[in-house]
């Protein structure tokens, strides 16, 4: 019964939760936009419009943009279920490196572009002996999107655009198994797999006046398919082939949620630009996780586990101040609510309501070269769940011997600096 629980929880973490980076999205796809509170749908007229709003790409200069935003994250867990309640654990300091590359070229009203970027990704490594090691020890997820895009200016005030998205990624994960190996150490399983899927990105940009701009962007749901995922077990030899089938594979379909962005940009003063945006995320597509194993045993059965995420809305506000002809100063704030109710919170990147503070600057070296720098501070609220919450959600099911979440409290924070370079040609 315990063996079944351990394998179920492992696959739950692998297949969806980390592709979503714990219920938040890595939307670090332009450091100007990051610095202005992650506003991009209405105010972007550079190469990163490939991501933020293809409808505005028709106003972009022919250019190349390169950027990276390393994530320094920390997760703290505290046991609130035991009588003393003094146990705590935290993740080691691992760094994730979301990047973006955009290129735009065209003439007159037509523009074509290509974006290569990483909207999903996660790295987490817990202390070796921490309480939840039988649910998760470490995770390393990499996801890359490729997006060829076209844009056309219908009038001087309206631009439209669309792009095809091909997503591909890989994941490596390890967890402990409470069985002693032949040399007396704790057993372990390591999982790895690949995934891919297709989607699209469409947008429209409307500028009714010189001072006001409105942008709408829709990024579609992507069903990423995991095929032939591989599991390697470090367990006593007598369990291989029976409790833990050798050369086993699994498949799953993973919904990456759709996004709708509605943004507004207002030049309230020759030196001041204010931006506001609502980002609707269709997390409700993540209702359950189904895993199909090629080989089953009494301890390893196919899985259908509830998640029941709810849709969320990110509210964003930012501003840009033109200090000199070469220097722009930026700041912003946005609120990112958790899509997961209590009972569905897991150790890799726990869901919580988050207040995010941003800032940065842009510097024009000349007419062709620009440098943008940003800083994002993520302040996650403390979130807790009880054993009863897990039972109610179905993430702890003693009858089936399955457990995919851990009771207790979590606290998530992150610091994310970023830099990008633009070259117009």
N, C-alpha and C positions, 0 to 999 in steps of 0.2 A: 504493500500500500504506500509506503514511504517513497519507494523508488518511482512510482507513478507520479506522485506529487512533485518530485524534484525535476523530472523531465518535462512535465507540463509547464511548470513555472519558467523553465529555461526557454522553451519555445515561445511562450507568451511575450517575454521580453524581447527576444530576437526579432519577431516578425513585424510588429507595428509600432510599439511604444517608442522605440528609438528612431525609427524612420520619421516620426513626428517630433523627435527631440523632446519628448516629455510633454507634449501639448503646447509647445511654443514653436514658432517658426523662425528659422535663421534667415531673416529678410535683410541681410547686410549686403545689399547688391548695388551700392553706390554710397560713397562716404559723404557726399554733400547731403543726400537724402537722410542718411543716418543722423547726421549732426542736426538736421532740422526736424527732429522727432519722428524719423522714419516716414516723413511725408514725401511722396513721389508721384502720385497719379496726376496732379494738376500742374506741378511746377518744373517737371523734368524736361529739358530740351537738350540733353547731351546723349552720349551713346548708351547710357544706362536706361534710357527710355525703352530699350528692347525688353527689359524686365518690367519696369514700372508702368509704362503705358505706351504700347506700340503706336498709338494714334499720334503721339507727340514726336515720334522719331523723324517725321518729315521736316521738322524745323531744326533738327540736329545738324551740326556741321559734319563734314566727312572727317572721321576721327577714329582713334584707337584709345581704349581705356582699360587700364589694368589696376586691380586693387586686391587687398587682403585685409581681413579683420580677425586677428587671433582672439580666441575666447578663453579667458581665465575664469573658470567656474569653480564654485565650492558648494558642496552639499553636506549638511549636518543632520544626522539622525539622532533622536533621543527616544529611549524606551519609556513610554508613559503608561504601560500596562502592568508592570511589576510593582511590588509594594514600595521598594526604595526609590525607583524611578531615577537612578543616578547614571545609568549606562548611556554613553554617547559614542558615536562613530562618525567619521567624515571621510570624504573621498580624498585621494591623493591629488596632487597638483598636476593634472594633465592639460595640455593645450590643444585646442582644435583650431583649424586654419581655414575657415570659409574664404573663398576667393571669387573673383569675377573677372572676366575678359569680354570686352565688347568691341565690335568693329562696325562702322557705319559708312556706307558710300552711296552716292546717288547724285542726280542732277534735277534741277527744276523742282517739280512737285513730287517726284518719286525718290524713295530711299529704300535701300536693302541693307540688312545687317545680320550679324551672327553673334549670339551670346552664349558663353560657356560659364556656368555659375553653379554654386552649391547652396541651394535653399534648405537642405536638410543635412544634418550631420551631428554626431555626438561622440564624445569620449568620456568615459567614467571608469575609475578604478578605486574600489573600496579597500580598506584595510583587510589583510589576509584572513584575520580571525574574527571579523565583525559578525554580528548576530545574523545578518541577512545574507551571508555568503552562500547559503543553499538556494537562494533566489537569484543572486547576482554577485559575481566577483569583479568582472570587468567587461566593458563593451567598447568597440571601436567601429563606428559607422562612417562610411563615406558615400555620398550621393552627388552625382554630377548631372546637370541638365544641359542639353544642347538645343539651342533655339534659333533656327533661321527665321528671319522676320522681314516683312514688307510693309511699307507705309506710303500713303498717298494723301496729298492735301486737296480736299474737295474745293475749298474756297480759302480766302486769306484768313478765315477765322476757324475753319473746321478741318481737322486731320483725323484719318482713320488708319488702323494698322492691325496686323494679325501675324502670329507666329506659330509654327508647329514645334512642340516640345517633345524631345526624346530623353527620357530619364533612365539612368543606369546607376547602379551602386553595389556596394559590398558591405558585409558585416562580419565581425569576429567577436565572439562572446565566450566567456568562461564562467563556470560556477562550480561550487563544491558539492560533493555528494557524501553524506554521513556514513560512509562505509570505508573501513580500513583496507588499504591495498596490501600486497604481499610484504612490502618493506615497512609497514606500520604507519604510513602517511595517509592523509585524507584523500579519498578518491576525488576525481575532477572530470568534468566534461568540457570539451571545447567545440564550439559550433562555428561554422562559416558557411556563407551562401552569397549568391548574387541575385540581383533583381533588375527588372527593366519595365518600362511602360511608355505609353504615348498620351499626349494631351495637347492643349492649345492655349494661346494667350492672345486676347483681343482687347482693343481699346479705342477710345475716341477722345479727342481733345477739342475743346470749344473755348474760344477767346472772344466773348461778346464785346469787350472794350479793351483798351490798351492796358488797363490796370487790373482787370479781372480775368481769371482763367479757371475753367472747370474741366476736370478729367475723370473719366470712368474707365476702369480696367477690370477685366474678368480673366482669371486663370482657372482652368478647368480641373476637375477631379482627374487624377491619374490612378488607375489600377495597376500597381506595380506587381509583377508576377515573380514569385520565388520558385525556381525549379531546381531540383537536384541539390538542395542544401545538404551539406555533409556534417556528420557528428562523429567525433572521436572521443572514446571513453578510456580514461585511465582508472580501471577498476580491477578487482581480482579476476584472474583468468577464468575461473569457473562460472562467472556471471556473463562473460562474453558469449554471444550467440544464443543465449536464452533470455535472461532479463534484459540484456542490452544487445539487440541484434547487430551484428557487424555489417559493415558496408551499407549502412542504412541511409536513405535519403528521404526528403520530405518536400512538399509543395504547399504554397499558400498564395492567396490573393490579398494584396495590401492596399487599402484605399488611402491615397494622399489627398487631403481635402481641397475643395474648390475655394477660391478667394474672390470676393467682389470688393473693389476699392472705389470709393467716391470721394474726390478731393476738390478743394477750393484753394486758389492762390489769389492774394489781394495785395497789390502794390499800394499800401496806404500812404507812402511818402517816397520821394525819389530815392531815399536811402534805405527804406524799410519794406521788406516783403514778409507778409504773414501767410502761413499755410495751415489748413486744417483738413483732417481726413478721417473717414470712418472705414474700417476694414472688417468686412463680414467674412467669417471663416466657417465653412460648412463641416464642422467636426461631427455632426450627426450621421455622416456617412460611416463612421466607425461604430457600428452597433455590436459587432462580435468578431471574434477571431476563429477561423477554421483552419486546422492543420491536418493534412493528409499524409500519413507515413507510408512509404513503400512496404516496410516490414513492421508488423505489429507483434506484440507479446502480451502476456497477462498484465505486465507492468507498463506497457507502452501502447496506448490506444490512440486513435484519431481524436482530435480535440475540437470542441465548439464551446468557446467561453465568452460570456457577456462582457461588453465594455460600455455601451450606452452613453457615449460622449454627447455633449450638447453643443449647439452652435454658440459662437462667441463673437463679440464685436470689440475690436481695438479702437480706442478713441485717441487721436493724435493732434498735437498742436505744436507749431514751431515758428521760428522767425529767422530772418537773415538780414544783417545790417551791413551795408556797403561802407566800410570805414575809409577806404581810399580807392583810387582807380584800380589798384592791384589786389586789395585785401578785402575779403568778406568774412564777417564774424557770424556764427550760427549758434542756435540753442533750441531746445525742444523738450517736450515731455509727452509720454503716452501711457495709457493704461491697458494692460493685457490680462483679461480675466481667464481663469482656469476653465477648461472645457470639461474637466472630470469632477464628479461628485466624490464624496468620501466613500472609501471602499475600493476605489480604482486607482489609488495613488501608489506608484511603484518606485523602487530605489534608484533607478538609473538617472533620471532627471525629473524629480517629483513636480507634479502640477501644483501651481499655487497662483493666486492673484498677484500681479506684479506691477509696480510702479517703475517706470524706466525714464531716466534722465539722460539727456544728450547734449553735446556741444561740439564745437570744432571751428575750423576756418578753411577758406580757400584762398590760394595765392596764384595769381597769373604772372608767370615769369615773362611772358611776351604774348603775342597774339596766338601762338600755336601751342604753348605748353602751360599746363595748369596742374597744381598740386592741391589735393583735398585731404584734410585730416579730420578724424572724428573720434569721439570718446562716448561710449554707451555704458551706463551704470545700471545694472538690473537689480532691483530690490524686491525680493520675493517675500511675501507674507508667510509667517509660520502657519503650517497646515498640519492637522492631526486627523487620525482615524483610529477607531477602536476595533477590537476583534468582532464586535457585533456589526460594525459597518462592513467588514469583509464578508461576514456571513450573509448579510442582507444583499450585498452586491453580487455574491456568487464567486468572488475571487478567493474565498476560502470555503472549500466544500469537503468536510470530513468524510461524507458518504462516498465520494469519489477518490478521496485521498489526494486532492489537488489544492495547491496554494500558489497564487501569483502575486500577492501583495503582502506587506508586513505592517502590522499595527504599530502605531507610534506617531511621533511628530517629525516633520521635515522642515528644513529651512534652506532655501536656494538663493545664492547671490552670484553675480558675475560682473567682471570688468572687461570691456571689449574695446580696445583701441583699434583704429583703422586708418589706412592710408590708400589713396588711389592717385594715379597719374594719367592725365589726358594729353593726347597729342593730336592737334588738328592738321590735316594735310590737304 
